[in-house]
Amino acid sequence: MTQSSQLATARLTLREPAEGDAPELLAYHVRNRDRLVRWDPPRGDDVAQHAAWIAWRLAESRAGRARSWLALD
């Protein structure tokens, strides 16, 4: 991971998603489903769906169109 794909302070690190984050991202959405239902679109329970989202976000970043940040660590 390069410096440009991470924002860090003493208390928080935000980073771009990585291909291996799909299981953790799925677990986050399952764990917080009831709390986020009012704002988040419905999410599937398939890790492949989350892997596809990560691949899309990384492609957008490489193309210079958008960045996504995670605080999962």
Secondary structure, 3 states (H helix, E strand, C coil): CCHHHEEECCCCEEECCCHHHHHHHHHHHHHCHHHHCCCCCCCCCCHHHHHHHHHHHHHHHHCCCCCCCECCC
